[in-house]
Amino acid sequence: CINIKTDEETTVAADAADFSVVTGEITEVSVPETLAGGETGTFRVTFASHSPETVRGQVFMTIQNGSGMVKAELPPVDITVAPFSDEEAMFQWMPGALASGPHTAVATVRLYENEYGPASQSFMVSGGVCMGNLDGDQDMDGYDLSVFAAEYARESCTPPCPADINEDDEVNLKDVEDFAARFGTVGCP
């Protein structure tokens, strides 16, 4: 029999078979040390179950830039974890139009009604991305300008925002200045 005290100091008794406690922890978040712009990276999350039963749930991952802004929410991965064992979830992500610099992968695990984490790991995105090359053709020309013009003056954008050159979740005058400074570049990655 298990005794539980409520807020009103009332004791409730129940058979132990009526309770199920799922416990566990995120034991590792594995990321590439450096990821070049345009390169797909593999990200792994390991969850250790401390439950005597098989548990099922989902692993979630977001990618944040150096300012802590969420730049990508990756699709959740379903997991099934055997009793007292570890299970790994794998994610793939490519920086695309993100600027170079520090980024963080943030993982959470949801099993039934329980959430574990967040756990995070930092990594670098290195060059290779030509901010302003919005159509992916390795230069900044009129086609990029047409994409930029369509995005301009959005009050906020849900990542990815191709024309948000400075990654402040707005396409505004600051981005126009950055775009204009790069316009005409040929042969960028």
C-alpha positions as CSV (number, residue, x, y, z in Angstrom):
1,C,0.0,0.0,0.0
2,I,1.2,3.5,-0.8
3,N,0.2,6.5,1.3
4,I,0.0,9.9,-0.4
5,K,-0.7,13.2,1.4
6,T,-2.7,15.8,-0.5
7,D,-2.6,19.5,0.0
8,E,-5.4,19.2,2.6
9,E,-3.3,16.8,4.6
10,T,-5.6,14.0,3.8
11,T,-4.0,10.6,3.4
12,V,-5.0,8.6,0.4
13,A,-4.0,4.9,0.2
14,A,-3.8,2.8,-2.9
15,D,-2.3,-0.4,-4.1
16,A,1.2,0.0,-5.6
17,A,-0.1,-1.7,-8.8
18,D,-2.2,1.4,-9.5
19,F,0.8,3.6,-10.0
20,S,3.2,3.8,-12.9
21,V,6.3,6.0,-12.6
22,V,8.4,6.6,-15.7
23,T,11.8,7.9,-14.9
24,G,14.8,8.5,-17.1
25,E,17.2,11.1,-18.3
26,I,18.8,12.5,-21.4
27,T,22.4,11.2,-21.1
28,E,23.9,12.7,-24.3
29,V,23.3,15.2,-27.0
30,S,25.8,14.7,-29.8
31,V,26.4,17.3,-32.4
32,P,29.0,18.0,-35.1
33,E,31.8,20.1,-33.7
34,T,31.6,22.4,-36.8
35,L,29.1,22.3,-39.6
36,A,29.7,24.1,-42.9
37,G,26.9,26.1,-44.4
38,G,25.0,23.9,-46.9
39,E,26.3,20.7,-45.3
40,T,23.9,18.2,-43.6
41,G,24.9,17.3,-40.0
42,T,23.7,14.4,-37.9
43,F,22.5,15.2,-34.3
44,R,21.9,12.4,-31.8
45,V,20.0,12.4,-28.5
46,T,20.4,9.4,-26.1
47,F,17.7,8.8,-23.5
48,A,18.3,6.3,-20.6
49,S,15.1,4.7,-19.1
50,H,15.1,3.8,-15.4
51,S,11.7,2.2,-15.8
52,P,11.0,-1.6,-15.4
53,E,8.6,-1.3,-18.4
54,T,9.1,-0.5,-22.1
55,V,8.2,3.2,-22.6
56,R,7.3,5.1,-25.7
57,G,7.5,8.8,-26.5
58,Q,9.1,11.5,-28.7
59,V,12.3,13.3,-28.8
60,F,12.2,17.0,-29.9
61,M,15.1,19.2,-31.0
62,T,15.4,22.9,-31.8
63,I,18.4,24.7,-33.2
64,Q,19.2,28.2,-31.7
65,N,21.6,30.8,-33.0
66,G,24.2,32.5,-30.8
67,S,21.6,35.0,-29.5
68,G,19.3,32.2,-28.3
69,M,16.7,32.7,-31.1
70,V,15.1,29.4,-32.3
71,K,16.2,29.1,-36.0
72,A,14.8,25.6,-36.6
73,E,12.4,23.2,-35.0
74,L,13.2,19.7,-36.3
75,P,10.4,17.1,-36.8
76,P,10.0,15.0,-33.6
77,V,11.4,11.4,-33.6
78,D,9.4,8.6,-32.0
79,I,11.3,6.3,-29.6
80,T,10.6,3.1,-27.8
81,V,12.9,2.3,-24.9
82,A,13.3,-1.1,-23.4
83,P,13.3,-1.5,-19.6
84,F,16.5,-0.1,-17.9
85,S,18.2,0.7,-21.3
86,D,19.2,3.5,-23.6
87,E,17.7,4.5,-26.9
88,E,19.1,7.0,-29.4
89,A,17.1,9.4,-31.6
90,M,18.8,10.8,-34.7
91,F,18.1,14.1,-36.4
92,Q,19.5,15.6,-39.7
93,W,19.8,19.3,-40.2
94,M,21.5,21.6,-42.8
95,P,22.2,25.3,-41.8
96,G,20.9,26.7,-45.2
97,A,20.7,30.4,-44.9
98,L,22.0,30.8,-41.3
99,A,24.9,33.0,-40.6
100,S,28.2,31.6,-39.4
101,G,28.8,31.5,-35.7
102,P,27.8,29.6,-32.6
103,H,24.6,27.6,-32.5
104,T,23.0,25.3,-29.9
105,A,21.0,22.1,-30.3
106,V,18.4,21.8,-27.6
107,A,16.7,18.5,-26.9
108,T,13.7,17.4,-24.8
109,V,12.1,14.0,-24.5
110,R,8.4,13.5,-23.8
111,L,7.3,10.1,-22.5
112,Y,3.6,9.9,-21.8
113,E,2.9,13.0,-19.6
114,N,6.5,13.4,-18.5
115,E,9.0,15.7,-20.1
116,Y,12.8,15.4,-19.7
117,G,15.4,18.0,-20.4
118,P,16.1,20.4,-21.9
119,A,19.7,19.2,-22.6
120,S,21.8,21.1,-25.0
121,Q,25.1,21.0,-26.9
122,S,26.8,23.9,-28.7
123,F,28.4,23.7,-32.2
124,M,29.7,26.1,-34.8
125,V,28.4,26.9,-38.3
126,S,31.3,27.9,-40.4
127,G,31.3,30.0,-43.6
128,G,30.0,28.4,-46.8
129,V,26.8,30.3,-46.6
130,C,26.4,33.4,-48.7
131,M,23.9,35.5,-46.8
132,G,21.7,37.1,-49.4
133,N,22.0,34.3,-51.9
134,L,18.3,33.6,-51.5
135,D,17.8,31.5,-54.6
136,G,20.8,29.3,-54.0
137,D,22.5,29.9,-57.4
138,Q,25.9,31.0,-55.9
139,D,25.5,34.7,-56.7
140,M,23.5,37.8,-55.5
141,D,21.6,39.2,-58.4
142,G,18.1,40.3,-59.5
143,Y,16.6,36.9,-58.7
144,D,17.8,37.3,-55.1
145,L,16.4,40.8,-55.0
146,S,13.0,39.6,-56.1
147,V,12.9,37.0,-53.2
148,F,14.2,39.7,-50.8
149,A,11.5,42.2,-52.0
150,A,8.8,39.6,-51.4
151,E,10.0,39.1,-47.8
152,Y,10.7,42.8,-47.0
153,A,8.7,44.4,-44.2
154,R,7.4,41.3,-42.6
155,E,6.9,42.2,-39.0
156,S,8.0,38.8,-37.8
157,C,8.8,35.6,-39.5
158,T,8.9,32.0,-38.4
159,P,12.3,30.5,-39.3
160,P,13.5,30.0,-41.8
161,C,13.2,33.6,-43.0
162,P,15.4,33.7,-46.1
163,A,15.7,37.5,-46.2
164,D,16.4,37.9,-42.5
165,I,20.1,38.5,-43.1
166,N,21.0,39.5,-39.6
167,E,18.7,36.8,-37.9
168,D,16.6,39.1,-35.7
169,D,13.4,37.5,-36.8
170,E,12.4,40.6,-38.8
171,V,13.0,41.6,-42.4
172,N,13.7,45.3,-42.0
173,L,16.0,48.2,-42.9
174,K,19.0,46.5,-41.3
175,D,18.6,43.6,-43.6
176,V,18.3,45.9,-46.6
177,E,21.6,47.5,-45.7
178,D,23.3,44.0,-45.3
179,F,21.7,42.8,-48.6
180,A,22.8,46.0,-50.5
181,A,26.4,45.6,-49.2
182,R,26.5,42.0,-50.7
183,F,24.5,42.6,-53.9
184,G,26.5,41.8,-57.0
185,T,28.6,39.1,-55.3
186,V,29.4,36.3,-57.7
187,G,30.8,32.8,-56.9
188,C,29.8,32.7,-53.2
189,P,29.2,29.2,-51.8
